[in-house]
Amino acid sequence: MKKMKKGLSVVLASTLLMVPFSSMANAEVQYKVYVNGKEQNKVSLTNATLNKSCNVKDVTAWYKTYIKTNPNKSVPAPAEEKEVKPAPQPAPAPQPKPEPQPAPTPAPQQPAETGKYQAGVYEMLELINAERAKVGAAPLQLHDKLISVAQEKSEDMVRNKYFSHTSPTYGSPFDMMKTFGISYSTAGENIAINSSVAKAHTAFMGSEGHRNNILNPNYTHIGIGIAKDSGNSNSYRFTQMFIKAK
């Protein structure tokens, strides 16, 4: 008996057990374990094949033995993983189709200065340039300073109650342009008394001298003045001043 520790001894059935299993498909290994001279249990390994010869010296060595499972023994297959398909989603409720909306009516084309002057100025300019386009003349451009002079001429006629190309205040149209610092190489003037822009334009185009000013291809800029007659709410004084800018 070999003493391992005080009060503890292990006795094997053989002092040294060499068990070769290389030629044994199935085997039974038996040995006894004694502690303090008493048999404790019987350990059996059945239907087992060791991967190498086992040198059994004590209980601790036996627990360190590596074994290989009998290849003929069925091993439970791993549980098959089932594909979890997402639950079908309900189809979206059909949405009512929007009713077709009528295309917006495009706003009428206005000169870039829209809102800078009274509406009648743009209306008259449009009528004039439409006439010039018919004869191939370039459109006239609004001239800021010349508009101020033409407006002053219309208001001067209302204040001083006259209707003439010659102003008692400023003299001729050409003198008046020079007084207000207008530079030009050629100039002309149309004046009218009428109840609307359209009627004044018709009257101008019915007069040869006024029509010639409107259609003159040499003119490049225009000033338009419109003043309401204080003595007649349905009457206006119109002034058109034409120049060829230097």
SEVEX-186600 format. One line per field, with one value per residue: residue in three letters; chain; x, y, z of N, C-alpha, C in turn. Coordinates in Angstrom, 3 decimals. Example, Ala and Ser with C-alpha at 12.3 -4.5 7.8 and 13.67 -1.06 7.14 Angstrom:
<rs>
residuo	ALA,SER
cadena	A,A
n_X	13.190,12.850
n_Y	-5.690,-2.250
n_Z	7.800,7.080
ca_X	12.300,13.670
ca_Y	-4.500,-1.060
ca_Z	7.800,7.140
c_X	13.200,12.900
c_Y	-3.300,0.030
c_Z	7.800,7.870
</rs>
This chain:
<rs>
residuo	MET,LYS,LYS,MET,LYS,LYS,GLY,LEU,SER,VAL,VAL,LEU,ALA,SER,THR,LEU,LEU,MET,VAL,PRO,PHE,SER,SER,MET,ALA,ASN,ALA,GLU,VAL,GLN,TYR,LYS,VAL,TYR,VAL,ASN,GLY,LYS,GLU,GLN,ASN,LYS,VAL,SER,LEU,THR,ASN,ALA,THR,LEU,ASN,LYS,SER,CYS,ASN,VAL,LYS,ASP,VAL,THR,ALA,TRP,TYR,LYS,THR,TYR,ILE,LYS,THR,ASN,PRO,ASN,LYS,SER,VAL,PRO,ALA,PRO,ALA,GLU,GLU,LYS,GLU,VAL,LYS,PRO,ALA,PRO,GLN,PRO,ALA,PRO,ALA,PRO,GLN,PRO,LYS,PRO,GLU,PRO,GLN,PRO,ALA,PRO,THR,PRO,ALA,PRO,GLN,GLN,PRO,ALA,GLU,THR,GLY,LYS,TYR,GLN,ALA,GLY,VAL,TYR,GLU,MET,LEU,GLU,LEU,ILE,ASN,ALA,GLU,ARG,ALA,LYS,VAL,GLY,ALA,ALA,PRO,LEU,GLN,LEU,HIS,ASP,LYS,LEU,ILE,SER,VAL,ALA,GLN,GLU,LYS,SER,GLU,ASP,MET,VAL,ARG,ASN,LYS,TYR,PHE,SER,HIS,THR,SER,PRO,THR,TYR,GLY,SER,PRO,PHE,ASP,MET,MET,LYS,THR,PHE,GLY,ILE,SER,TYR,SER,THR,ALA,GLY,GLU,ASN,ILE,ALA,ILE,ASN,SER,SER,VAL,ALA,LYS,ALA,HIS,THR,ALA,PHE,MET,GLY,SER,GLU,GLY,HIS,ARG,ASN,ASN,ILE,LEU,ASN,PRO,ASN,TYR,THR,HIS,ILE,GLY,ILE,GLY,ILE,ALA,LYS,ASP,SER,GLY,ASN,SER,ASN,SER,TYR,ARG,PHE,THR,GLN,MET,PHE,ILE,LYS,ALA,LYS
cadena	A,A,A,A,A,A,A,A,A,A,A,A,A,A,A,A,A,A,A,A,A,A,A,A,A,A,A,A,A,A,A,A,A,A,A,A,A,A,A,A,A,A,A,A,A,A,A,A,A,A,A,A,A,A,A,A,A,A,A,A,A,A,A,A,A,A,A,A,A,A,A,A,A,A,A,A,A,A,A,A,A,A,A,A,A,A,A,A,A,A,A,A,A,A,A,A,A,A,A,A,A,A,A,A,A,A,A,A,A,A,A,A,A,A,A,A,A,A,A,A,A,A,A,A,A,A,A,A,A,A,A,A,A,A,A,A,A,A,A,A,A,A,A,A,A,A,A,A,A,A,A,A,A,A,A,A,A,A,A,A,A,A,A,A,A,A,A,A,A,A,A,A,A,A,A,A,A,A,A,A,A,A,A,A,A,A,A,A,A,A,A,A,A,A,A,A,A,A,A,A,A,A,A,A,A,A,A,A,A,A,A,A,A,A,A,A,A,A,A,A,A,A,A,A,A,A,A,A,A,A,A,A,A,A,A,A,A,A,A,A,A,A,A,A,A,A
n_X	0.851,0.532,1.312,-0.459,-1.413,-1.650,-3.703,-5.033,-5.242,-4.667,-5.469,-4.939,-6.392,-4.371,-0.919,0.355,-1.298,-1.437,-3.186,-3.724,-5.640,-5.744,-6.443,-8.986,-12.340,-14.629,-14.666,-14.279,-13.308,-12.188,-11.654,-10.657,-11.198,-9.677,-10.013,-8.397,-8.249,-10.774,-13.171,-14.468,-16.047,-17.167,-15.921,-16.843,-16.101,-17.805,-18.207,-16.374,-13.694,-10.406,-8.149,-5.527,-3.005,-3.512,-2.027,-2.583,-2.236,-3.176,-6.160,-6.344,-4.832,-6.452,-8.728,-7.718,-7.513,-7.954,-10.754,-12.354,-15.324,-17.333,-17.477,-19.640,-21.787,-24.762,-25.180,-27.114,-28.606,-28.109,-30.667,-32.807,-32.700,-35.369,-36.481,-37.673,-40.260,-41.255,-44.356,-46.993,-47.609,-50.423,-51.938,-51.552,-54.211,-55.958,-55.289,-57.250,-57.181,-55.772,-57.781,-57.428,-55.940,-56.716,-54.438,-52.496,-53.249,-50.953,-49.301,-49.644,-47.054,-44.910,-43.120,-39.796,-39.844,-42.297,-44.765,-43.241,-44.014,-47.140,-49.945,-50.971,-48.778,-47.272,-49.205,-49.583,-47.001,-46.842,-48.754,-47.619,-45.148,-46.135,-47.165,-44.807,-43.476,-44.874,-43.921,-41.288,-39.629,-37.387,-38.240,-39.247,-37.543,-38.221,-37.356,-35.988,-35.526,-36.721,-39.348,-40.082,-39.953,-41.941,-44.193,-44.264,-44.832,-47.477,-48.825,-48.312,-49.832,-52.383,-52.374,-51.953,-53.928,-53.850,-53.341,-50.888,-47.831,-46.003,-44.951,-46.082,-44.489,-42.077,-41.377,-40.566,-40.833,-38.217,-36.627,-37.505,-36.623,-33.857,-33.630,-34.160,-31.986,-31.771,-30.128,-29.861,-29.962,-31.882,-35.317,-38.803,-42.377,-45.596,-48.906,-52.049,-55.612,-57.784,-60.084,-59.088,-56.265,-56.247,-58.000,-56.644,-54.349,-55.443,-56.278,-53.800,-52.610,-54.273,-53.518,-51.288,-48.811,-48.423,-48.422,-46.135,-44.115,-44.443,-43.753,-41.201,-38.085,-35.678,-35.828,-35.044,-35.727,-38.379,-40.557,-43.393,-46.209,-49.035,-51.767,-54.521,-57.351,-58.286,-60.692,-62.353,-63.345,-63.276,-61.300,-58.051,-54.655,-52.284,-48.860,-46.259,-42.879,-40.211,-36.917,-33.679,-31.167,-27.976
n_Y	-1.183,2.145,5.169,8.127,10.430,11.421,9.169,8.499,6.214,4.580,1.770,-0.144,-2.629,-3.831,-3.304,-1.777,-0.819,-1.511,-0.841,-1.684,-0.466,-0.386,-2.443,-3.145,-2.940,-2.697,-2.571,-3.512,-2.023,-2.644,-1.742,-1.460,0.848,1.740,3.231,3.993,1.258,0.325,-0.796,1.406,1.947,0.641,1.170,1.388,1.418,1.124,0.008,1.827,3.492,4.132,6.758,6.240,4.027,3.461,4.485,3.721,5.015,6.196,7.535,10.221,10.302,8.709,10.267,12.128,10.920,10.757,10.226,8.747,9.042,6.311,5.797,4.521,5.076,6.764,10.229,12.851,14.924,18.407,20.710,21.697,24.811,26.820,28.872,31.996,33.622,36.948,38.249,38.711,41.996,44.131,45.237,48.605,50.934,52.006,55.229,58.083,59.469,62.651,65.331,66.710,69.885,73.035,74.601,77.342,80.664,82.459,85.370,88.625,89.932,92.379,95.497,95.767,97.748,97.654,98.939,101.009,103.340,104.996,102.993,103.670,104.595,102.312,101.016,102.749,102.757,100.122,100.076,101.890,100.631,98.368,99.415,100.348,97.963,96.924,98.301,97.682,99.146,99.694,98.921,101.477,102.684,103.245,106.293,107.467,110.189,111.620,110.824,112.106,114.769,114.793,114.203,116.436,118.343,117.631,118.066,120.757,121.835,121.289,122.795,125.437,125.721,125.364,124.300,123.376,123.168,124.909,126.011,128.266,128.376,126.868,127.159,126.056,122.529,121.628,123.498,122.995,120.341,120.733,122.368,120.556,118.946,117.003,115.168,115.041,114.137,114.280,115.255,115.164,115.895,114.873,115.820,115.451,115.673,113.622,110.920,108.433,106.165,104.452,105.770,108.167,107.225,106.226,108.617,109.897,108.201,108.714,111.153,112.655,113.998,113.358,110.579,110.177,110.882,108.789,106.538,107.067,105.871,106.798,107.587,106.602,106.543,107.269,109.509,109.551,111.321,111.668,113.399,114.138,116.085,118.785,120.157,118.463,115.333,113.213,113.583,113.761,114.963,114.251,113.616,112.970,112.534,112.319,111.129,110.877,109.388,110.721
n_Z	0.000,-0.879,0.535,0.209,1.349,4.787,6.442,4.135,1.558,-1.539,-3.296,-6.063,-8.262,-9.687,-9.341,-11.281,-14.029,-17.272,-20.062,-23.157,-25.820,-28.496,-30.193,-29.559,-30.091,-28.532,-25.031,-21.584,-18.682,-15.505,-12.165,-8.735,-6.084,-3.151,-0.014,2.844,3.225,2.635,0.275,-2.068,-4.453,-7.660,-10.734,-14.040,-17.469,-20.292,-23.690,-24.706,-26.246,-25.836,-26.649,-26.563,-25.054,-21.620,-18.704,-15.609,-12.507,-10.159,-8.578,-9.300,-11.673,-13.287,-13.683,-15.378,-17.773,-21.234,-23.242,-26.059,-27.777,-28.727,-32.139,-33.310,-31.820,-31.700,-32.112,-30.956,-33.364,-33.881,-33.009,-35.581,-37.035,-37.573,-40.150,-39.446,-40.659,-41.370,-40.241,-42.536,-43.758,-43.594,-46.622,-47.757,-47.459,-50.339,-51.611,-52.296,-55.543,-56.227,-57.346,-60.587,-60.876,-62.293,-64.531,-63.395,-64.366,-66.249,-65.053,-66.473,-68.530,-67.284,-67.340,-65.894,-63.982,-62.700,-60.579,-59.707,-60.934,-61.702,-62.790,-65.309,-66.753,-67.496,-68.997,-71.158,-72.263,-73.138,-75.185,-76.979,-77.667,-78.893,-81.250,-82.414,-82.833,-84.957,-87.136,-87.137,-85.456,-82.699,-79.280,-76.958,-74.042,-70.593,-69.038,-66.185,-65.215,-67.269,-67.078,-64.725,-65.583,-67.598,-66.033,-64.388,-66.349,-67.110,-64.667,-64.367,-66.427,-65.432,-63.037,-63.936,-65.732,-68.612,-72.037,-73.855,-75.824,-74.951,-71.838,-69.344,-67.189,-67.626,-70.271,-73.628,-74.540,-74.954,-73.642,-71.071,-70.665,-70.674,-68.446,-66.408,-66.611,-68.679,-71.089,-74.604,-78.103,-80.022,-79.764,-78.776,-78.305,-77.159,-76.313,-74.600,-73.877,-72.243,-71.345,-70.678,-70.817,-73.046,-74.852,-75.208,-76.478,-78.863,-79.986,-80.338,-82.274,-84.355,-85.281,-87.459,-86.839,-84.089,-84.268,-85.794,-83.961,-82.089,-83.620,-84.484,-85.368,-84.418,-81.794,-78.463,-75.757,-73.389,-71.591,-69.551,-68.477,-66.355,-65.269,-63.206,-64.048,-62.146,-62.308,-63.628,-63.043,-64.747,-66.570,-67.928,-68.118,-70.462,-71.081,-73.341,-73.657,-75.838,-76.485,-78.031,-76.535,-75.565
ca_X	0.000,1.320,0.725,-0.537,-1.478,-1.934,-5.084,-5.633,-4.433,-5.366,-4.906,-5.551,-6.414,-3.006,-0.003,0.526,-2.202,-1.218,-4.306,-3.697,-6.953,-5.661,-7.022,-10.271,-13.385,-15.448,-13.940,-14.727,-12.167,-12.632,-10.638,-11.227,-10.584,-9.738,-9.633,-8.171,-8.447,-12.143,-13.566,-15.422,-16.991,-16.673,-16.050,-16.761,-16.226,-18.223,-18.351,-15.538,-12.386,-9.479,-7.349,-4.154,-2.842,-3.713,-1.201,-3.366,-1.447,-4.008,-7.452,-6.134,-4.403,-7.583,-9.604,-7.070,-7.470,-8.782,-11.476,-12.938,-16.641,-17.480,-18.043,-20.889,-22.855,-25.444,-25.132,-28.302,-28.324,-28.555,-32.016,-32.827,-33.181,-36.401,-36.493,-38.858,-40.657,-42.056,-45.789,-47.339,-48.174,-51.635,-51.736,-52.049,-55.500,-55.762,-55.539,-57.970,-56.344,-56.143,-58.426,-56.531,-56.192,-56.453,-53.146,-52.666,-53.118,-49.733,-49.493,-49.202,-45.691,-44.812,-41.730,-39.086,-40.117,-43.695,-44.996,-42.447,-44.807,-48.570,-50.251,-51.194,-47.495,-46.931,-50.209,-49.303,-45.749,-47.127,-49.456,-46.655,-44.174,-46.849,-47.215,-43.450,-43.131,-45.522,-43.115,-39.907,-38.845,-37.020,-39.102,-38.735,-37.255,-38.573,-36.218,-36.428,-35.569,-37.657,-40.687,-40.331,-40.202,-43.249,-45.214,-44.333,-45.505,-48.919,-49.337,-48.217,-50.989,-53.548,-52.266,-52.044,-55.105,-53.550,-53.052,-49.994,-46.467,-45.217,-45.392,-45.801,-43.504,-40.804,-41.096,-40.770,-40.415,-36.753,-36.108,-37.838,-35.712,-32.536,-33.734,-34.126,-30.743,-31.913,-29.241,-30.449,-29.546,-33.154,-36.393,-40.150,-43.387,-47.022,-49.781,-53.457,-56.599,-58.716,-60.628,-58.400,-55.021,-56.553,-58.579,-55.576,-53.487,-56.157,-56.238,-52.430,-52.347,-55.108,-52.920,-50.034,-47.642,-48.246,-48.069,-44.731,-43.276,-44.552,-43.115,-39.871,-37.088,-34.499,-36.007,-34.634,-36.314,-39.616,-41.090,-44.846,-46.816,-50.506,-52.282,-55.972,-57.844,-58.987,-62.032,-63.147,-62.868,-63.157,-60.397,-56.639,-53.676,-51.242,-47.654,-45.266,-41.635,-39.328,-35.546,-32.600,-30.164,-26.609
ca_Y	0.000,3.370,6.279,9.363,11.456,10.829,8.730,8.247,5.332,4.088,0.507,-0.566,-4.075,-4.151,-2.234,-0.941,-1.379,-1.030,-1.377,-1.254,-0.574,-0.133,-3.540,-3.482,-2.009,-2.470,-3.181,-3.164,-1.872,-2.661,-1.652,-1.111,1.970,1.555,4.383,3.471,-0.178,-0.051,-0.623,2.524,1.781,-0.060,2.081,0.675,2.141,0.136,0.506,3.018,3.275,5.188,7.195,5.752,3.154,4.242,4.106,4.147,4.935,6.540,8.097,11.504,10.015,8.184,11.367,12.898,10.124,11.265,9.148,9.070,8.435,5.266,6.411,3.866,5.564,7.890,11.519,13.611,16.059,19.686,21.107,22.457,26.177,27.141,30.272,32.712,34.608,38.021,38.183,39.614,43.279,44.437,46.154,49.947,51.284,52.890,56.645,58.697,60.278,64.068,65.840,67.621,71.300,73.803,75.294,78.765,81.603,83.248,86.806,89.378,90.438,93.793,95.979,95.511,98.797,97.595,99.412,102.215,104.451,104.710,101.945,104.225,104.748,101.025,100.724,103.562,102.278,98.871,100.417,102.535,99.655,97.473,100.112,100.397,96.618,96.703,98.923,97.248,100.063,99.135,99.428,102.585,102.383,104.304,107.092,107.961,111.653,112.133,110.590,113.191,116.005,114.669,114.297,117.847,119.090,117.378,118.738,122.201,122.191,121.288,123.913,126.728,125.658,125.606,123.110,123.853,122.655,125.926,126.191,129.598,128.221,126.294,127.439,124.974,121.221,121.483,124.298,122.299,119.186,121.240,122.864,119.397,118.208,115.890,115.257,114.343,114.608,114.528,115.200,115.487,115.870,114.716,116.104,115.196,115.690,112.539,110.269,107.183,105.931,103.848,106.786,109.108,106.553,106.205,109.987,110.141,107.448,109.310,112.425,112.339,114.489,112.570,109.209,110.182,110.829,107.450,105.529,107.528,104.865,107.424,107.756,105.426,106.601,108.044,109.858,109.657,111.966,111.622,114.170,114.265,117.468,119.111,120.660,117.420,114.063,112.222,114.133,113.682,115.592,113.282,114.159,112.019,113.184,111.358,111.584,109.948,109.672,110.910
ca_Z	0.000,-1.028,1.267,-0.554,2.394,6.077,6.569,2.833,0.713,-2.716,-3.761,-7.318,-8.440,-10.118,-8.948,-12.456,-15.037,-18.633,-20.824,-24.571,-26.427,-29.933,-30.963,-28.970,-30.501,-27.339,-23.904,-20.242,-17.783,-14.120,-11.113,-7.450,-5.376,-1.706,0.817,4.195,3.245,2.346,-1.130,-2.156,-5.555,-8.835,-11.881,-15.318,-18.736,-21.288,-25.061,-24.866,-26.872,-25.452,-27.793,-26.408,-23.880,-20.398,-17.565,-14.448,-11.278,-9.020,-8.964,-9.983,-13.042,-14.053,-14.078,-16.422,-18.996,-22.317,-23.901,-27.349,-27.859,-29.732,-33.342,-33.692,-30.952,-32.368,-31.413,-31.387,-34.266,-33.321,-33.397,-36.831,-36.874,-38.538,-40.590,-38.987,-41.659,-40.765,-40.510,-43.659,-43.380,-44.377,-47.746,-47.430,-48.051,-51.506,-51.376,-53.424,-56.432,-56.173,-58.543,-61.335,-60.684,-63.523,-64.562,-63.074,-65.481,-66.071,-64.874,-67.648,-68.477,-66.963,-67.315,-64.647,-62.997,-62.288,-59.226,-59.452,-61.443,-61.765,-63.749,-66.649,-67.448,-68.113,-70.016,-72.350,-72.851,-73.844,-76.418,-77.879,-78.190,-79.803,-82.539,-82.972,-83.291,-86.255,-88.204,-86.987,-84.632,-81.398,-78.199,-76.156,-72.640,-69.657,-68.578,-64.870,-65.124,-68.265,-66.522,-63.762,-66.344,-68.243,-64.996,-63.983,-67.423,-67.011,-63.474,-64.630,-67.261,-64.562,-62.087,-64.617,-66.586,-70.020,-72.830,-74.899,-75.715,-74.271,-70.467,-68.802,-66.124,-68.072,-71.668,-74.573,-74.030,-75.006,-72.540,-69.826,-70.532,-70.295,-67.076,-65.515,-66.816,-69.611,-72.251,-75.741,-79.425,-80.701,-78.784,-79.249,-77.249,-77.452,-75.172,-74.900,-72.797,-72.533,-70.145,-70.378,-71.551,-74.348,-75.739,-75.548,-77.451,-80.152,-80.529,-80.811,-83.496,-85.424,-85.670,-88.146,-86.129,-82.873,-84.662,-86.223,-82.757,-81.494,-84.467,-84.905,-84.973,-83.825,-80.350,-77.662,-74.422,-73.271,-70.290,-69.639,-67.317,-66.338,-64.133,-63.236,-64.126,-60.905,-62.603,-64.296,-62.490,-65.807,-67.575,-67.555,-69.010,-70.811,-71.718,-73.795,-74.059,-76.513,-76.733,-78.401,-75.513,-76.046
c_X	0.886,0.604,0.747,-0.542,-1.787,-3.398,-5.728,-4.704,-5.306,-4.683,-5.659,-5.522,-5.072,-2.125,0.206,-0.293,-1.927,-2.296,-4.215,-5.063,-6.919,-6.327,-8.391,-11.303,-14.275,-14.761,-14.570,-13.515,-12.711,-11.443,-11.329,-10.458,-10.800,-9.271,-9.595,-8.554,-9.845,-12.468,-14.672,-16.440,-16.339,-16.960,-15.889,-16.904,-16.588,-18.419,-17.559,-14.221,-11.488,-8.593,-5.883,-4.106,-2.868,-2.845,-1.901,-2.533,-2.284,-5.293,-7.284,-5.725,-5.556,-8.501,-8.989,-7.002,-8.421,-9.472,-12.073,-14.262,-16.675,-18.134,-19.344,-22.068,-23.474,-25.390,-26.326,-27.917,-28.813,-29.927,-31.958,-33.425,-34.188,-36.366,-37.802,-39.174,-41.497,-43.514,-46.138,-48.014,-49.427,-51.332,-52.292,-53.360,-55.273,-56.151,-56.294,-57.038,-56.781,-56.772,-57.488,-56.942,-55.916,-55.133,-53.362,-52.464,-51.878,-50.047,-49.006,-47.804,-45.710,-43.353,-41.110,-39.443,-41.550,-43.842,-44.228,-43.213,-46.279,-48.873,-50.420,-49.916,-47.143,-47.929,-49.924,-48.027,-45.999,-47.822,-48.507,-45.716,-44.835,-46.936,-45.838,-43.041,-43.722,-44.695,-41.633,-39.024,-38.573,-37.934,-38.430,-38.551,-37.690,-37.303,-36.646,-36.566,-36.608,-39.105,-41.039,-40.654,-41.583,-44.376,-45.387,-45.044,-47.021,-49.511,-49.302,-49.408,-52.259,-53.520,-52.548,-53.156,-54.785,-53.336,-52.226,-48.632,-45.579,-45.800,-45.107,-44.731,-42.136,-40.451,-41.370,-40.382,-38.903,-36.083,-36.335,-36.915,-34.335,-32.533,-33.606,-32.919,-30.848,-31.009,-29.851,-29.824,-30.772,-34.258,-37.717,-41.135,-44.785,-47.802,-51.225,-54.293,-57.622,-59.116,-59.933,-57.129,-55.329,-57.098,-57.536,-54.659,-54.151,-56.115,-54.857,-52.187,-53.196,-54.581,-51.537,-48.809,-47.362,-47.816,-46.607,-43.776,-43.266,-43.755,-41.699,-38.800,-35.846,-34.611,-35.666,-35.323,-37.553,-39.904,-42.585,-45.375,-48.331,-50.984,-53.786,-56.373,-58.667,-60.410,-62.916,-62.589,-62.687,-62.229,-58.963,-55.804,-52.529,-50.080,-46.733,-44.043,-40.694,-37.927,-34.719,-31.461,-28.786,-25.734
c_Y	1.231,4.493,7.518,10.546,10.744,10.480,8.409,7.356,4.822,2.829,0.124,-2.071,-4.581,-3.001,-1.277,-1.576,-0.722,-1.658,-0.887,-1.492,-0.383,-1.216,-3.922,-2.436,-1.656,-3.184,-2.761,-3.146,-1.811,-2.500,-1.181,0.044,1.742,2.826,3.880,1.997,-0.617,0.209,0.433,2.340,0.994,0.819,1.284,1.649,1.102,0.805,1.780,2.623,4.419,5.547,6.792,4.800,3.981,3.679,4.626,3.939,5.242,7.182,9.379,11.278,9.519,9.304,12.239,12.156,10.703,10.103,9.673,8.344,7.420,5.866,5.781,4.368,6.793,9.123,12.321,14.814,17.344,20.051,21.989,23.841,26.474,28.624,30.918,33.797,35.692,37.885,39.142,40.872,43.537,45.432,47.522,50.230,52.215,54.314,57.224,59.567,61.736,64.521,66.806,69.066,72.048,74.542,76.767,79.641,82.451,84.724,87.543,89.926,91.944,94.222,95.768,96.523,98.765,98.005,100.677,103.461,104.050,103.768,102.464,104.391,103.456,100.666,101.483,103.118,101.005,99.136,101.024,101.518,98.629,98.104,100.136,99.027,96.340,97.255,98.584,98.192,99.415,99.699,100.552,102.132,103.563,104.972,107.785,109.484,112.230,111.896,111.695,114.494,115.953,114.777,115.734,118.682,118.877,118.101,120.260,122.664,122.234,122.507,125.256,126.774,126.066,124.264,123.566,123.211,123.658,126.202,127.622,129.546,127.834,126.596,126.228,123.630,121.054,122.304,123.572,121.101,119.647,121.737,121.713,118.481,116.999,116.133,114.458,114.891,114.924,114.388,115.556,115.364,115.679,115.073,115.852,115.391,114.620,111.854,108.965,107.081,105.415,104.889,107.822,108.505,106.520,107.581,110.320,109.463,107.979,110.640,112.173,112.781,113.670,111.127,109.134,110.151,109.405,106.422,105.905,106.535,105.470,107.574,106.449,105.372,107.484,108.346,110.080,110.271,111.965,112.345,114.349,115.738,117.768,119.589,119.618,116.065,112.989,112.687,114.121,114.436,114.598,114.000,113.006,112.796,112.129,111.961,110.461,110.305,109.808,109.764
c_Z	0.000,-0.332,0.410,0.379,3.700,6.156,5.262,2.042,-0.414,-3.164,-5.006,-7.390,-8.925,-9.703,-10.090,-13.557,-16.374,-19.490,-22.252,-25.196,-27.926,-30.743,-30.455,-29.381,-29.317,-26.179,-22.607,-19.328,-16.362,-13.180,-9.848,-6.848,-3.889,-1.013,2.250,4.308,2.963,0.888,-1.204,-3.269,-6.678,-10.040,-13.144,-16.468,-19.779,-22.622,-25.274,-25.486,-26.484,-26.624,-27.660,-25.215,-22.622,-19.283,-16.319,-13.189,-10.048,-9.518,-9.741,-11.422,-13.877,-14.521,-15.168,-17.745,-20.041,-22.998,-25.188,-27.455,-28.980,-30.973,-33.771,-32.875,-31.590,-31.479,-31.873,-32.234,-33.621,-33.842,-34.628,-36.573,-37.971,-38.864,-40.161,-39.995,-40.999,-41.159,-41.638,-43.154,-44.209,-45.472,-47.390,-48.148,-49.229,-51.180,-52.568,-54.248,-56.348,-57.482,-59.259,-61.135,-61.989,-63.419,-64.259,-64.294,-65.274,-65.950,-66.108,-67.455,-68.231,-67.048,-65.939,-63.573,-62.481,-60.820,-58.906,-59.870,-61.457,-62.929,-65.167,-67.453,-68.173,-69.215,-71.304,-73.034,-73.658,-75.178,-77.442,-78.495,-79.102,-81.191,-83.203,-83.516,-84.668,-87.414,-88.074,-86.191,-83.272,-80.318,-77.437,-74.715,-71.777,-69.144,-67.293,-64.822,-66.080,-67.821,-65.525,-64.483,-66.986,-67.223,-64.529,-65.055,-67.354,-65.810,-63.650,-65.475,-66.411,-63.632,-62.772,-65.669,-68.029,-70.718,-74.024,-74.721,-74.976,-72.884,-70.025,-67.717,-66.677,-69.532,-72.548,-73.935,-73.984,-73.911,-71.204,-69.603,-70.083,-68.854,-66.064,-65.786,-67.719,-70.821,-73.401,-77.030,-80.274,-79.670,-79.428,-78.102,-77.828,-76.190,-75.605,-73.649,-73.149,-71.236,-69.782,-71.215,-72.950,-75.324,-76.151,-76.599,-78.829,-80.811,-81.073,-82.161,-84.660,-85.914,-86.254,-87.359,-84.857,-83.203,-85.091,-85.036,-82.158,-82.300,-84.895,-84.436,-84.326,-82.306,-79.625,-76.297,-74.422,-71.811,-70.438,-68.350,-67.442,-65.086,-64.295,-63.209,-62.888,-61.145,-63.246,-63.868,-63.550,-66.922,-67.043,-68.574,-69.208,-71.485,-72.080,-74.248,-74.602,-76.649,-77.341,-77.473,-76.137,-75.570
</rs>
